[in-house]
Amino acid sequence: MKRSLIWQSRWGIPSGYAIHSEEMALQLDTLGVELLYRPTPWPVPARITHPALQAIAARSLRNDMPQVSYDQANLFYTAHPGYKIGFTMLEVNGLPTDWVAACNAMDEVWTPSHWGAETFAAAGVKRPIHVIPLGFDPARFHPGLPARPLRDRFTFLSVFEWGERKAPDLLLRAYSAAFGPNDDVLLIIRTNNFDGDVDVGRQIAELRLPRRGPPVALLLNQQIAAEELGSLYRSADCFVLPTRGEGWGMPLLEAMACGVPVITTDWSGQTEFINPDLGFMVRVRALVPAEAKCEYYTGLRWAEPDFEHLVTQMRYVYENRQFARAVGARAAAYVAEHFTWRHTVERIIARLENL
């Protein structure tokens, strides 16, 4: 019997939810699931470019099938008369009250990590919670991609959107503490900032980093073609992101898939796919107020990574390169076996068949 499903989400805009939603929809379509699309209202105009997604979006909606809402919980379409599934995540140690209410308006809730499932339950979500991990595209991220390494520099790479949650201040201070001007290192930060009230250069200057510290290359708002991102990862010797909280942590997973050793915080969504056997985890000093320009974090907390331990881990990977490469290779094999988009969609279909 062919499985049919309404997929409520955002497509055709440059956001994490939209990009990952499209990946899952395409895999569901490939595996024979009949999809209907219910777009989440959003102020940014959408431009759906993939022919298969265009065809799905053109189909007429029906109400005689289950609906998956993959979006922020406050954007769930709760008026669907059929079985309703909310699929979401957040990066802090709880949920806003309206998110809890939206989750409890669904019939069940999915989230990508066991950490997230525990957080949702503790926040007051009473509906059944199931863990459906996200994935990556193994054609775009794998260890065989061409790389362009700097032969005379051990290169650290970090990829993120500029903001307090990604802890760029902590990363830059730790890098400057771990290395000096005579160390053969380079830190590449590929970051976007579209907040006109934020001056990235000024924030970096306010850190008062050593004038003769180790070099940093800042790639700010420089668009990289999707098919080139894997080669950027492969060009690094180590990926480092001392994040204060992740709903999932896609750049971490993509770097692992490319065989690059990863340093990251031992807390939040990324613990679903990375552990001390597969990467270099940074201890959490404490949970601190999540102070950022995000209304969803009000009154909640996130992790403050241990500064000295981050310095130690960066130095350790630099001094133990062969071991670090072996950890990266092991991580690549592991995530390829467990965390591709195909694995995600197979878990979705299995869950739907159990309804």
WOZILIN-V74008 format. One record per pair of residues at least 24 apart in sequence whose C-alpha atoms are under 6 Angstrom apart, sorted by the first residue. I is the first residue (numbers start at 1). GAP is how many residues later the second one is. Records with the same first field share a line. If there is no record, write none. Layout:
BEGIN
I: GAP + GAP
END
This chain:
BEGIN
3: 30
4: 29 + 30 + 31
5: 30 + 60 + 61 + 62
6: 29 + 30 + 31 + 61
7: 30 + 31 + 60 + 61
8: 29 + 30 + 31 + 60 + 61
9: 30 + 31 + 60 + 61 + 62
10: 29 + 30
12: 34 + 35 + 36
13: 33
73: 26 + 29
74: 25
85: 24
86: 24
87: 24
89: 158
90: 157
91: 154 + 155 + 156
92: 209 + 210
93: 208
94: 25 + 29
95: 28
96: 200
100: 25
113: 156 + 159
134: 210
135: 204 + 205 + 206
136: 204 + 205
137: 203
141: 89 + 116 + 117
142: 115 + 116
143: 115 + 116
145: 86
146: 85
147: 84 + 87 + 88
148: 87
149: 86
153: 31 + 32
154: 31
155: 30 + 31 + 32 + 81 + 82
156: 31 + 80 + 82 + 83
157: 30 + 31 + 32 + 79 + 82
158: 31 + 81 + 82 + 83
159: 31 + 32
160: 31
161: 30 + 31
162: 29 + 30 + 31
165: 79
166: 77
167: 76
174: 137
176: 37
178: 133 + 137
180: 33 + 34
181: 31 + 32 + 33
186: 29 + 30
187: 29
188: 28 + 29
189: 29 + 30
190: 29
191: 29
192: 28 + 29
238: 24
240: 24
244: 58 + 59 + 60
245: 57
256: 75 + 76
257: 75
259: 69 + 70 + 73
260: 68
261: 63 + 67
278: 49 + 53
282: 28
END
